[in-house]
Amino acid sequence: MASWLKSARIGILALALGAATPIATNAQTTEPPEPRSCQRLHEEMSKCDAGMRSCDQHVIAGLQEQCQRDEKRLPPRDGRSPRSGDRI
């Protein structure tokens, strides 16, 4: 019975390691989330694109500066400069 218990423990360990590998792999490939200032910028720009009266160009100008500053703080992606080519 001891050999059966040892085999069961090894099997459980192997399953646990196999399940943990995709999680670790996925964690390495995910990109950092877009800064909140950039999300807000896109929301404000959408208001202007839709012709809403709440569109404020002064708010957009301030958010553009914040977004650019925040994107520079993110780590580079794929050897490129931070967030190069992304919509601003």
mmCIF file as gemmi writes it, N, C-alpha and C atoms, coordinates in Angstrom:
data_model
loop_
_atom_site.group_PDB
_atom_site.id
_atom_site.type_symbol
_atom_site.label_atom_id
_atom_site.label_alt_id
_atom_site.label_comp_id
_atom_site.label_asym_id
_atom_site.label_entity_id
_atom_site.label_seq_id
_atom_site.pdbx_PDB_ins_code
_atom_site.Cartn_x
_atom_site.Cartn_y
_atom_site.Cartn_z
_atom_site.occupancy
_atom_site.B_iso_or_equiv
_atom_site.pdbx_formal_charge
_atom_site.auth_seq_id
_atom_site.auth_asym_id
_atom_site.pdbx_PDB_model_num
ATOM 1 N N . MET Axp A 1 ? 0.822 -1.19 0 1 0 ? 1 A 1
ATOM 2 C CA . MET Axp A 1 ? 0 0 0 1 0 ? 1 A 1
ATOM 3 C C . MET Axp A 1 ? 0.866 1.253 0 1 0 ? 1 A 1
ATOM 4 N N . ALA Axp A 2 ? 2.025 1.189 0.553 1 0 ? 2 A 1
ATOM 5 C CA . ALA Axp A 2 ? 2.898 2.348 0.594 1 0 ? 2 A 1
ATOM 6 C C . ALA Axp A 2 ? 3.335 2.749 -0.803 1 0 ? 2 A 1
ATOM 7 N N . SER Axp A 3 ? 3.595 1.772 -1.678 1 0 ? 3 A 1
ATOM 8 C CA . SER Axp A 3 ? 4 2.108 -3.046 1 0 ? 3 A 1
ATOM 9 C C . SER Axp A 3 ? 2.842 2.752 -3.811 1 0 ? 3 A 1
ATOM 10 N N . TRP Axp A 4 ? 1.61 2.319 -3.534 1 0 ? 4 A 1
ATOM 11 C CA . TRP Axp A 4 ? 0.444 2.916 -4.186 1 0 ? 4 A 1
ATOM 12 C C . TRP Axp A 4 ? 0.295 4.376 -3.757 1 0 ? 4 A 1
ATOM 13 N N . LEU Axp A 5 ? 0.487 4.638 -2.484 1 0 ? 5 A 1
ATOM 14 C CA . LEU Axp A 5 ? 0.378 5.998 -1.962 1 0 ? 5 A 1
ATOM 15 C C . LEU Axp A 5 ? 1.475 6.886 -2.544 1 0 ? 5 A 1
ATOM 16 N N . LYS Axp A 6 ? 2.669 6.343 -2.677 1 0 ? 6 A 1
ATOM 17 C CA . LYS Axp A 6 ? 3.775 7.096 -3.26 1 0 ? 6 A 1
ATOM 18 C C . LYS Axp A 6 ? 3.486 7.419 -4.723 1 0 ? 6 A 1
ATOM 19 N N . SER Axp A 7 ? 2.949 6.465 -5.46 1 0 ? 7 A 1
ATOM 20 C CA . SER Axp A 7 ? 2.597 6.688 -6.865 1 0 ? 7 A 1
ATOM 21 C C . SER Axp A 7 ? 1.5 7.746 -6.993 1 0 ? 7 A 1
ATOM 22 N N . ALA Axp A 8 ? 0.544 7.717 -6.09 1 0 ? 8 A 1
ATOM 23 C CA . ALA Axp A 8 ? -0.543 8.695 -6.127 1 0 ? 8 A 1
ATOM 24 C C . ALA Axp A 8 ? -0.005 10.097 -5.857 1 0 ? 8 A 1
ATOM 25 N N . ARG Axp A 9 ? 0.908 10.223 -4.915 1 0 ? 9 A 1
ATOM 26 C CA . ARG Axp A 9 ? 1.489 11.53 -4.615 1 0 ? 9 A 1
ATOM 27 C C . ARG Axp A 9 ? 2.271 12.071 -5.807 1 0 ? 9 A 1
ATOM 28 N N . ILE Axp A 10 ? 3.034 11.193 -6.459 1 0 ? 10 A 1
ATOM 29 C CA . ILE Axp A 10 ? 3.805 11.621 -7.635 1 0 ? 10 A 1
ATOM 30 C C . ILE Axp A 10 ? 2.859 12.053 -8.751 1 0 ? 10 A 1
ATOM 31 N N . GLY Axp A 11 ? 1.771 11.316 -8.94 1 0 ? 11 A 1
ATOM 32 C CA . GLY Axp A 11 ? 0.789 11.674 -9.967 1 0 ? 11 A 1
ATOM 33 C C . GLY Axp A 11 ? 0.138 13.013 -9.694 1 0 ? 11 A 1
ATOM 34 N N . ILE Axp A 12 ? -0.219 13.251 -8.454 1 0 ? 12 A 1
ATOM 35 C CA . ILE Axp A 12 ? -0.835 14.528 -8.081 1 0 ? 12 A 1
ATOM 36 C C . ILE Axp A 12 ? 0.151 15.673 -8.269 1 0 ? 12 A 1
ATOM 37 N N . LEU Axp A 13 ? 1.401 15.45 -7.901 1 0 ? 13 A 1
ATOM 38 C CA . LEU Axp A 13 ? 2.424 16.471 -8.083 1 0 ? 13 A 1
ATOM 39 C C . LEU Axp A 13 ? 2.62 16.787 -9.566 1 0 ? 13 A 1
ATOM 40 N N . ALA Axp A 14 ? 2.65 15.757 -10.39 1 0 ? 14 A 1
ATOM 41 C CA . ALA Axp A 14 ? 2.815 15.965 -11.828 1 0 ? 14 A 1
ATOM 42 C C . ALA Axp A 14 ? 1.644 16.762 -12.401 1 0 ? 14 A 1
ATOM 43 N N . LEU Axp A 15 ? 0.429 16.458 -11.973 1 0 ? 15 A 1
ATOM 44 C CA . LEU Axp A 15 ? -0.742 17.203 -12.454 1 0 ? 15 A 1
ATOM 45 C C . LEU Axp A 15 ? -0.683 18.664 -12.003 1 0 ? 15 A 1
ATOM 46 N N . ALA Axp A 16 ? -0.272 18.88 -10.775 1 0 ? 16 A 1
ATOM 47 C CA . ALA Axp A 16 ? -0.197 20.247 -10.261 1 0 ? 16 A 1
ATOM 48 C C . ALA Axp A 16 ? 0.851 21.053 -11.022 1 0 ? 16 A 1
ATOM 49 N N . LEU Axp A 17 ? 1.99 20.458 -11.289 1 0 ? 17 A 1
ATOM 50 C CA . LEU Axp A 17 ? 3.029 21.158 -12.05 1 0 ? 17 A 1
ATOM 51 C C . LEU Axp A 17 ? 2.581 21.425 -13.484 1 0 ? 17 A 1
ATOM 52 N N . GLY Axp A 18 ? 1.898 20.472 -14.071 1 0 ? 18 A 1
ATOM 53 C CA . GLY Axp A 18 ? 1.393 20.651 -15.434 1 0 ? 18 A 1
ATOM 54 C C . GLY Axp A 18 ? 0.356 21.759 -15.521 1 0 ? 18 A 1
ATOM 55 N N . ALA Axp A 19 ? -0.457 21.898 -14.505 1 0 ? 19 A 1
ATOM 56 C CA . ALA Axp A 19 ? -1.474 22.954 -14.489 1 0 ? 19 A 1
ATOM 57 C C . ALA Axp A 19 ? -0.849 24.313 -14.235 1 0 ? 19 A 1
ATOM 58 N N . ALA Axp A 20 ? 0.226 24.36 -13.49 1 0 ? 20 A 1
ATOM 59 C CA . ALA Axp A 20 ? 0.85 25.641 -13.159 1 0 ? 20 A 1
ATOM 60 C C . ALA Axp A 20 ? 1.653 26.201 -14.32 1 0 ? 20 A 1
ATOM 61 N N . THR Axp A 21 ? 2.139 25.361 -15.208 1 0 ? 21 A 1
ATOM 62 C CA . THR Axp A 21 ? 2.971 25.822 -16.329 1 0 ? 21 A 1
ATOM 63 C C . THR Axp A 21 ? 2.235 26.789 -17.247 1 0 ? 21 A 1
ATOM 64 N N . PRO Axp A 22 ? 1.015 26.498 -17.705 1 0 ? 22 A 1
ATOM 65 C CA . PRO Axp A 22 ? 0.329 27.478 -18.575 1 0 ? 22 A 1
ATOM 66 C C . PRO Axp A 22 ? 0.058 28.801 -17.874 1 0 ? 22 A 1
ATOM 67 N N . ILE Axp A 23 ? -0.188 28.771 -16.588 1 0 ? 23 A 1
ATOM 68 C CA . ILE Axp A 23 ? -0.442 30.007 -15.863 1 0 ? 23 A 1
ATOM 69 C C . ILE Axp A 23 ? 0.818 30.866 -15.86 1 0 ? 23 A 1
ATOM 70 N N . ALA Axp A 24 ? 1.96 30.267 -15.584 1 0 ? 24 A 1
ATOM 71 C CA . ALA Axp A 24 ? 3.214 31.017 -15.569 1 0 ? 24 A 1
ATOM 72 C C . ALA Axp A 24 ? 3.559 31.518 -16.964 1 0 ? 24 A 1
ATOM 73 N N . THR Axp A 25 ? 3.325 30.702 -17.974 1 0 ? 25 A 1
ATOM 74 C CA . THR Axp A 25 ? 3.608 31.115 -19.35 1 0 ? 25 A 1
ATOM 75 C C . THR Axp A 25 ? 2.726 32.282 -19.748 1 0 ? 25 A 1
ATOM 76 N N . ASN Axp A 26 ? 1.458 32.214 -19.411 1 0 ? 26 A 1
ATOM 77 C CA . ASN Axp A 26 ? 0.523 33.278 -19.753 1 0 ? 26 A 1
ATOM 78 C C . ASN Axp A 26 ? 0.891 34.57 -19.031 1 0 ? 26 A 1
ATOM 79 N N . ALA Axp A 27 ? 1.35 34.47 -17.814 1 0 ? 27 A 1
ATOM 80 C CA . ALA Axp A 27 ? 1.712 35.662 -17.058 1 0 ? 27 A 1
ATOM 81 C C . ALA Axp A 27 ? 2.883 36.392 -17.7 1 0 ? 27 A 1
ATOM 82 N N . GLN Axp A 28 ? 3.75 35.669 -18.37 1 0 ? 28 A 1
ATOM 83 C CA . GLN Axp A 28 ? 4.908 36.294 -18.987 1 0 ? 28 A 1
ATOM 84 C C . GLN Axp A 28 ? 4.556 36.993 -20.296 1 0 ? 28 A 1
ATOM 85 N N . THR Axp A 29 ? 3.482 36.582 -20.954 1 0 ? 29 A 1
ATOM 86 C CA . THR Axp A 29 ? 3.165 37.134 -22.261 1 0 ? 29 A 1
ATOM 87 C C . THR Axp A 29 ? 2.118 38.245 -22.212 1 0 ? 29 A 1
ATOM 88 N N . THR Axp A 30 ? 1.472 38.438 -21.089 1 0 ? 30 A 1
ATOM 89 C CA . THR Axp A 30 ? 0.446 39.473 -21.037 1 0 ? 30 A 1
ATOM 90 C C . THR Axp A 30 ? 1.095 40.848 -20.964 1 0 ? 30 A 1
ATOM 91 N N . GLU Axp A 31 ? 0.466 41.793 -21.583 1 0 ? 31 A 1
ATOM 92 C CA . GLU Axp A 31 ? 0.975 43.161 -21.6 1 0 ? 31 A 1
ATOM 93 C C . GLU Axp A 31 ? 0.423 43.91 -20.4 1 0 ? 31 A 1
ATOM 94 N N . PRO Axp A 32 ? 1.144 44.897 -19.934 1 0 ? 32 A 1
ATOM 95 C CA . PRO Axp A 32 ? 0.6 45.683 -18.827 1 0 ? 32 A 1
ATOM 96 C C . PRO Axp A 32 ? -0.644 46.428 -19.303 1 0 ? 32 A 1
ATOM 97 N N . PRO Axp A 33 ? -1.579 46.658 -18.403 1 0 ? 33 A 1
ATOM 98 C CA . PRO Axp A 33 ? -2.798 47.355 -18.818 1 0 ? 33 A 1
ATOM 99 C C . PRO Axp A 33 ? -2.499 48.788 -19.255 1 0 ? 33 A 1
ATOM 100 N N . GLU Axp A 34 ? -3.378 49.289 -20.078 1 0 ? 34 A 1
ATOM 101 C CA . GLU Axp A 34 ? -3.237 50.672 -20.533 1 0 ? 34 A 1
ATOM 102 C C . GLU Axp A 34 ? -3.434 51.598 -19.334 1 0 ? 34 A 1
ATOM 103 N N . PRO Axp A 35 ? -2.614 52.641 -19.224 1 0 ? 35 A 1
ATOM 104 C CA . PRO Axp A 35 ? -2.785 53.571 -18.096 1 0 ? 35 A 1
ATOM 105 C C . PRO Axp A 35 ? -4.195 54.17 -18.082 1 0 ? 35 A 1
ATOM 106 N N . ARG Axp A 36 ? -4.697 54.436 -16.906 1 0 ? 36 A 1
ATOM 107 C CA . ARG Axp A 36 ? -6.044 54.991 -16.761 1 0 ? 36 A 1
ATOM 108 C C . ARG Axp A 36 ? -6.167 56.337 -17.47 1 0 ? 36 A 1
ATOM 109 N N . SER Axp A 37 ? -5.108 57.134 -17.477 1 0 ? 37 A 1
ATOM 110 C CA . SER Axp A 37 ? -5.179 58.429 -18.161 1 0 ? 37 A 1
ATOM 111 C C . SER Axp A 37 ? -5.431 58.227 -19.659 1 0 ? 37 A 1
ATOM 112 N N . CYS Axp A 38 ? -4.871 57.184 -20.237 1 0 ? 38 A 1
ATOM 113 C CA . CYS Axp A 38 ? -5.087 56.914 -21.665 1 0 ? 38 A 1
ATOM 114 C C . CYS Axp A 38 ? -6.506 56.401 -21.911 1 0 ? 38 A 1
ATOM 115 N N . GLN Axp A 39 ? -7.005 55.595 -20.975 1 0 ? 39 A 1
ATOM 116 C CA . GLN Axp A 39 ? -8.391 55.142 -21.094 1 0 ? 39 A 1
ATOM 117 C C . GLN Axp A 39 ? -9.342 56.338 -21.049 1 0 ? 39 A 1
ATOM 118 N N . ARG Axp A 40 ? -9.093 57.25 -20.122 1 0 ? 40 A 1
ATOM 119 C CA . ARG Axp A 40 ? -9.936 58.452 -20.019 1 0 ? 40 A 1
ATOM 120 C C . ARG Axp A 40 ? -9.826 59.308 -21.273 1 0 ? 40 A 1
ATOM 121 N N . LEU Axp A 41 ? -8.603 59.399 -21.84 1 0 ? 41 A 1
ATOM 122 C CA . LEU Axp A 41 ? -8.409 60.161 -23.072 1 0 ? 41 A 1
ATOM 123 C C . LEU Axp A 41 ? -9.268 59.583 -24.187 1 0 ? 41 A 1
ATOM 124 N N . HIS Axp A 42 ? -9.255 58.259 -24.342 1 0 ? 42 A 1
ATOM 125 C CA . HIS Axp A 42 ? -10.05 57.63 -25.394 1 0 ? 42 A 1
ATOM 126 C C . HIS Axp A 42 ? -11.541 57.839 -25.171 1 0 ? 42 A 1
ATOM 127 N N . GLU Axp A 43 ? -11.97 57.816 -23.903 1 0 ? 43 A 1
ATOM 128 C CA . GLU Axp A 43 ? -13.379 58.082 -23.595 1 0 ? 43 A 1
ATOM 129 C C . GLU Axp A 43 ? -13.772 59.504 -23.991 1 0 ? 43 A 1
ATOM 130 N N . GLU Axp A 44 ? -12.92 60.466 -23.654 1 0 ? 44 A 1
ATOM 131 C CA . GLU Axp A 44 ? -13.215 61.867 -23.995 1 0 ? 44 A 1
ATOM 132 C C . GLU Axp A 44 ? -13.205 62.077 -25.505 1 0 ? 44 A 1
ATOM 133 N N . MET Axp A 45 ? -12.256 61.44 -26.193 1 0 ? 45 A 1
ATOM 134 C CA . MET Axp A 45 ? -12.193 61.576 -27.647 1 0 ? 45 A 1
ATOM 135 C C . MET Axp A 45 ? -13.427 60.965 -28.31 1 0 ? 45 A 1
ATOM 136 N N . SER Axp A 46 ? -13.944 59.882 -27.712 1 0 ? 46 A 1
ATOM 137 C CA . SER Axp A 46 ? -15.162 59.271 -28.239 1 0 ? 46 A 1
ATOM 138 C C . SER Axp A 46 ? -16.352 60.214 -28.102 1 0 ? 46 A 1
ATOM 139 N N . LYS Axp A 47 ? -16.395 60.966 -27.002 1 0 ? 47 A 1
ATOM 140 C CA . LYS Axp A 47 ? -17.464 61.956 -26.831 1 0 ? 47 A 1
ATOM 141 C C . LYS Axp A 47 ? -17.42 62.984 -27.959 1 0 ? 47 A 1
ATOM 142 N N . CYS Axp A 48 ? -16.22 63.45 -28.277 1 0 ? 48 A 1
ATOM 143 C CA . CYS Axp A 48 ? -16.08 64.45 -29.334 1 0 ? 48 A 1
ATOM 144 C C . CYS Axp A 48 ? -16.429 63.865 -30.698 1 0 ? 48 A 1
ATOM 145 N N . ASP Axp A 49 ? -15.997 62.623 -30.931 1 0 ? 49 A 1
ATOM 146 C CA . ASP Axp A 49 ? -16.311 61.961 -32.202 1 0 ? 49 A 1
ATOM 147 C C . ASP Axp A 49 ? -17.811 61.778 -32.377 1 0 ? 49 A 1
ATOM 148 N N . ALA Axp A 50 ? -18.518 61.571 -31.259 1 0 ? 50 A 1
ATOM 149 C CA . ALA Axp A 50 ? -19.962 61.378 -31.31 1 0 ? 50 A 1
ATOM 150 C C . ALA Axp A 50 ? -20.72 62.704 -31.342 1 0 ? 50 A 1
ATOM 151 N N . GLY Axp A 51 ? -19.997 63.817 -31.202 1 0 ? 51 A 1
ATOM 152 C CA . GLY Axp A 51 ? -20.645 65.126 -31.247 1 0 ? 51 A 1
ATOM 153 C C . GLY Axp A 51 ? -21.368 65.504 -29.969 1 0 ? 51 A 1
ATOM 154 N N . MET Axp A 52 ? -20.971 64.915 -28.864 1 0 ? 52 A 1
ATOM 155 C CA . MET Axp A 52 ? -21.63 65.219 -27.595 1 0 ? 52 A 1
ATOM 156 C C . MET Axp A 52 ? -21.228 66.611 -27.102 1 0 ? 52 A 1
ATOM 157 N N . ARG Axp A 53 ? -22.141 67.261 -26.427 1 0 ? 53 A 1
ATOM 158 C CA . ARG Axp A 53 ? -21.878 68.608 -25.917 1 0 ? 53 A 1
ATOM 159 C C . ARG Axp A 53 ? -20.89 68.599 -24.77 1 0 ? 53 A 1
ATOM 160 N N . SER Axp A 54 ? -20.706 67.458 -24.131 1 0 ? 54 A 1
ATOM 161 C CA . SER Axp A 54 ? -19.783 67.38 -23.002 1 0 ? 54 A 1
ATOM 162 C C . SER Axp A 54 ? -18.324 67.248 -23.449 1 0 ? 54 A 1
ATOM 163 N N . CYS Axp A 55 ? -18.089 67.291 -24.755 1 0 ? 55 A 1
ATOM 164 C CA . CYS Axp A 55 ? -16.728 67.225 -25.293 1 0 ? 55 A 1
ATOM 165 C C . CYS Axp A 55 ? -15.982 68.5 -24.895 1 0 ? 55 A 1
ATOM 166 N N . ASP Axp A 56 ? -14.797 68.328 -24.295 1 0 ? 56 A 1
ATOM 167 C CA . ASP Axp A 56 ? -14.01 69.465 -23.828 1 0 ? 56 A 1
ATOM 168 C C . ASP Axp A 56 ? -12.573 69.31 -24.322 1 0 ? 56 A 1
ATOM 169 N N . GLN Axp A 57 ? -12.162 70.184 -25.225 1 0 ? 57 A 1
ATOM 170 C CA . GLN Axp A 57 ? -10.82 70.11 -25.802 1 0 ? 57 A 1
ATOM 171 C C . GLN Axp A 57 ? -9.728 70.378 -24.768 1 0 ? 57 A 1
ATOM 172 N N . HIS Axp A 58 ? -10.03 71.176 -23.75 1 0 ? 58 A 1
ATOM 173 C CA . HIS Axp A 58 ? -9.038 71.436 -22.695 1 0 ? 58 A 1
ATOM 174 C C . HIS Axp A 58 ? -8.764 70.162 -21.893 1 0 ? 58 A 1
ATOM 175 N N . VAL Axp A 59 ? -9.814 69.401 -21.637 1 0 ? 59 A 1
ATOM 176 C CA . VAL Axp A 59 ? -9.659 68.131 -20.916 1 0 ? 59 A 1
ATOM 177 C C . VAL Axp A 59 ? -8.835 67.17 -21.76 1 0 ? 59 A 1
ATOM 178 N N . ILE Axp A 60 ? -9.127 67.114 -23.058 1 0 ? 60 A 1
ATOM 179 C CA . ILE Axp A 60 ? -8.393 66.219 -23.956 1 0 ? 60 A 1
ATOM 180 C C . ILE Axp A 60 ? -6.914 66.59 -24.006 1 0 ? 60 A 1
ATOM 181 N N . ALA Axp A 61 ? -6.612 67.883 -24.08 1 0 ? 61 A 1
ATOM 182 C CA . ALA Axp A 61 ? -5.21 68.32 -24.128 1 0 ? 61 A 1
ATOM 183 C C . ALA Axp A 61 ? -4.464 67.892 -22.861 1 0 ? 61 A 1
ATOM 184 N N . GLY Axp A 62 ? -5.097 68.041 -21.71 1 0 ? 62 A 1
ATOM 185 C CA . GLY Axp A 62 ? -4.468 67.631 -20.455 1 0 ? 62 A 1
ATOM 186 C C . GLY Axp A 62 ? -4.279 66.125 -20.371 1 0 ? 62 A 1
ATOM 187 N N . LEU Axp A 63 ? -5.29 65.377 -20.837 1 0 ? 63 A 1
ATOM 188 C CA . LEU Axp A 63 ? -5.193 63.922 -20.799 1 0 ? 63 A 1
ATOM 189 C C . LEU Axp A 63 ? -4.136 63.401 -21.775 1 0 ? 63 A 1
ATOM 190 N N . GLN Axp A 64 ? -3.947 64.086 -22.904 1 0 ? 64 A 1
ATOM 191 C CA . GLN Axp A 64 ? -2.909 63.665 -23.843 1 0 ? 64 A 1
ATOM 192 C C . GLN Axp A 64 ? -1.535 63.75 -23.191 1 0 ? 64 A 1
ATOM 193 N N . GLU Axp A 65 ? -1.296 64.824 -22.464 1 0 ? 65 A 1
ATOM 194 C CA . GLU Axp A 65 ? -0.009 64.979 -21.772 1 0 ? 65 A 1
ATOM 195 C C . GLU Axp A 65 ? 0.166 63.9 -20.7 1 0 ? 65 A 1
ATOM 196 N N . GLN Axp A 66 ? -0.898 63.651 -19.927 1 0 ? 66 A 1
ATOM 197 C CA . GLN Axp A 66 ? -0.821 62.637 -18.882 1 0 ? 66 A 1
ATOM 198 C C . GLN Axp A 66 ? -0.606 61.253 -19.481 1 0 ? 66 A 1
ATOM 199 N N . CYS Axp A 67 ? -1.322 60.961 -20.555 1 0 ? 67 A 1
ATOM 200 C CA . CYS Axp A 67 ? -1.224 59.655 -21.195 1 0 ? 67 A 1
ATOM 201 C C . CYS Axp A 67 ? 0.197 59.423 -21.716 1 0 ? 67 A 1
ATOM 202 N N . GLN Axp A 68 ? 0.752 60.409 -22.395 1 0 ? 68 A 1
ATOM 203 C CA . GLN Axp A 68 ? 2.115 60.265 -22.915 1 0 ? 68 A 1
ATOM 204 C C . GLN Axp A 68 ? 3.114 60.069 -21.778 1 0 ? 68 A 1
ATOM 205 N N . ARG Axp A 69 ? 2.948 60.805 -20.7 1 0 ? 69 A 1
ATOM 206 C CA . ARG Axp A 69 ? 3.839 60.662 -19.547 1 0 ? 69 A 1
ATOM 207 C C . ARG Axp A 69 ? 3.712 59.261 -18.941 1 0 ? 69 A 1
ATOM 208 N N . ASP Axp A 70 ? 2.464 58.793 -18.773 1 0 ? 70 A 1
ATOM 209 C CA . ASP Axp A 70 ? 2.232 57.488 -18.159 1 0 ? 70 A 1
ATOM 210 C C . ASP Axp A 70 ? 2.722 56.341 -19.04 1 0 ? 70 A 1
ATOM 211 N N . GLU Axp A 71 ? 2.585 56.478 -20.357 1 0 ? 71 A 1
ATOM 212 C CA . GLU Axp A 71 ? 3.05 55.424 -21.261 1 0 ? 71 A 1
ATOM 213 C C . GLU Axp A 71 ? 4.568 55.287 -21.222 1 0 ? 71 A 1
ATOM 214 N N . LYS Axp A 72 ? 5.268 56.388 -21.012 1 0 ? 72 A 1
ATOM 215 C CA . LYS Axp A 72 ? 6.729 56.325 -20.938 1 0 ? 72 A 1
ATOM 216 C C . LYS Axp A 72 ? 7.188 55.561 -19.703 1 0 ? 72 A 1
ATOM 217 N N . ARG Axp A 73 ? 6.34 55.491 -18.707 1 0 ? 73 A 1
ATOM 218 C CA . ARG Axp A 73 ? 6.692 54.785 -17.466 1 0 ? 73 A 1
ATOM 219 C C . ARG Axp A 73 ? 6.506 53.279 -17.587 1 0 ? 73 A 1
ATOM 220 N N . LEU Axp A 74 ? 5.797 52.816 -18.62 1 0 ? 74 A 1
ATOM 221 C CA . LEU Axp A 74 ? 5.578 51.385 -18.797 1 0 ? 74 A 1
ATOM 222 C C . LEU Axp A 74 ? 6.837 50.73 -19.347 1 0 ? 74 A 1
ATOM 223 N N . PRO Axp A 75 ? 7.039 49.451 -19.047 1 0 ? 75 A 1
ATOM 224 C CA . PRO Axp A 75 ? 8.201 48.758 -19.621 1 0 ? 75 A 1
ATOM 225 C C . PRO Axp A 75 ? 8.029 48.599 -21.126 1 0 ? 75 A 1
ATOM 226 N N . PRO Axp A 76 ? 9.132 48.559 -21.881 1 0 ? 76 A 1
ATOM 227 C CA . PRO Axp A 76 ? 9.043 48.396 -23.34 1 0 ? 76 A 1
ATOM 228 C C . PRO Axp A 76 ? 8.406 47.06 -23.718 1 0 ? 76 A 1
ATOM 229 N N . ARG Axp A 77 ? 7.731 47.05 -24.869 1 0 ? 77 A 1
ATOM 230 C CA . ARG Axp A 77 ? 7.098 45.834 -25.377 1 0 ? 77 A 1
ATOM 231 C C . ARG Axp A 77 ? 7.854 45.361 -26.605 1 0 ? 77 A 1
ATOM 232 N N . ASP Axp A 78 ? 8.236 44.113 -26.633 1 0 ? 78 A 1
ATOM 233 C CA . ASP Axp A 78 ? 8.884 43.487 -27.798 1 0 ? 78 A 1
ATOM 234 C C . ASP Axp A 78 ? 10.087 44.28 -28.291 1 0 ? 78 A 1
ATOM 235 N N . GLY Axp A 79 ? 10.833 44.894 -27.417 1 0 ? 79 A 1
ATOM 236 C CA . GLY Axp A 79 ? 12.01 45.63 -27.822 1 0 ? 79 A 1
ATOM 237 C C . GLY Axp A 79 ? 11.728 46.977 -28.452 1 0 ? 79 A 1
ATOM 238 N N . ARG Axp A 80 ? 10.45 47.344 -28.554 1 0 ? 80 A 1
ATOM 239 C CA . ARG Axp A 80 ? 10.108 48.648 -29.127 1 0 ? 80 A 1
ATOM 240 C C . ARG Axp A 80 ? 10.058 49.685 -28.027 1 0 ? 80 A 1
ATOM 241 N N . SER Axp A 81 ? 9.963 50.926 -28.435 1 0 ? 81 A 1
ATOM 242 C CA . SER Axp A 81 ? 9.799 51.975 -27.438 1 0 ? 81 A 1
ATOM 243 C C . SER Axp A 81 ? 8.414 51.81 -26.803 1 0 ? 81 A 1
ATOM 244 N N . PRO Axp A 82 ? 8.205 52.306 -25.59 1 0 ? 82 A 1
ATOM 245 C CA . PRO Axp A 82 ? 6.938 52.104 -24.903 1 0 ? 82 A 1
ATOM 246 C C . PRO Axp A 82 ? 5.742 52.581 -25.712 1 0 ? 82 A 1
ATOM 247 N N . ARG Axp A 83 ? 4.854 51.646 -25.96 1 0 ? 83 A 1
ATOM 248 C CA . ARG Axp A 83 ? 3.577 51.931 -26.617 1 0 ? 83 A 1
ATOM 249 C C . ARG Axp A 83 ? 3.705 52.641 -27.957 1 0 ? 83 A 1
ATOM 250 N N . SER Axp A 84 ? 4.799 52.439 -28.66 1 0 ? 84 A 1
ATOM 251 C CA . SER Axp A 84 ? 4.949 53.094 -29.962 1 0 ? 84 A 1
ATOM 252 C C . SER Axp A 84 ? 3.893 52.572 -30.916 1 0 ? 84 A 1
ATOM 253 N N . GLY Axp A 85 ? 3.321 53.45 -31.672 1 0 ? 85 A 1
ATOM 254 C CA . GLY Axp A 85 ? 2.313 53.074 -32.657 1 0 ? 85 A 1
ATOM 255 C C . GLY Axp A 85 ? 0.927 52.965 -32.098 1 0 ? 85 A 1
ATOM 256 N N . ASP Axp A 86 ? 0.755 53.119 -30.801 1 0 ? 86 A 1
ATOM 257 C CA . ASP Axp A 86 ? -0.578 53.053 -30.224 1 0 ? 86 A 1
ATOM 258 C C . ASP Axp A 86 ? -1.31 54.354 -30.478 1 0 ? 86 A 1
ATOM 259 N N . ARG Axp A 87 ? -2.612 54.26 -30.487 1 0 ? 87 A 1
ATOM 260 C CA . ARG Axp A 87 ? -3.464 55.444 -30.696 1 0 ? 87 A 1
ATOM 261 C C . ARG Axp A 87 ? -3.368 56.35 -29.49 1 0 ? 87 A 1
ATOM 262 N N . ILE Axp A 88 ? -3.209 57.607 -29.748 1 0 ? 88 A 1
ATOM 263 C CA . ILE Axp A 88 ? -3.211 58.595 -28.66 1 0 ? 88 A 1
ATOM 264 C C . ILE Axp A 88 ? -4.264 59.628 -28.966 1 0 ? 88 A 1
